[in-house]
Amino acid sequence: MAHFEHLPLFVKTYEFIKVVYKIVHQFRKEYKYNLGAELQQIAWQVLDEIITTNSLPDSQKKAGIKKISELFDKFKIRFRLAYELRLMTDKKFAFAQQVMAEIGRMIGGWSGWAVSRS
């Protein structure tokens, strides 16, 4: 099994998935198994794409990073909906927003690197 602990974006996203699970666990039942499950699924897709893209040659990473960015945008929209439906506290949302902003900056930095390499 490959180890990705040295990749800051992988580590930050993995840690964020744990936060997502804790938040979704507290969703009301009517949202936990649809919106909550979708949040978890998209978060895993982001992490899976990070792993896949990182293993590509540098010249091919640009498309993978774009897909990561698109998936992350989908996640953020659904997460905001969950907040607007009052499925989490303001404090949890604010904390998650900080982490998501950091992950977004990391994705943006990786994207900038990929553009400079092509």
C-alpha positions, 0 to 999 in steps of 0.5 A: 500500500502506498503511503501519502502521509507526506502530502499535505493536501492528502493529510488535510483532506483525510483529517477533514473527512473525519470532521465530516463524519462527525458532523453527519453523524449528528444530522437528523435522520431524514438528512443523514442517509441522503445529503449526509451520505452524499457529503461523505461520498464526495469527500472520499471522491476528492481524496481518491482523486488526490491519490490518483492524480498524485501518481500521474506523471507531472504532464498529466496532473492538470486534468486530475487537479481540475477534477479535484477542484470540481468535486470539492466545489460540489462538496462545498455547495452541498455542505452549505445547503446542510448548514442552511437547513440547520443540520449543524451549529454555526461553530461547526460550520465556521470551523469546517469553512476554515478547513475547506478554505485551506484545502481550497488554497492547497488545490489552487496552489497545486493547480498553479504548479501544474499550469506552470509545468505544462 
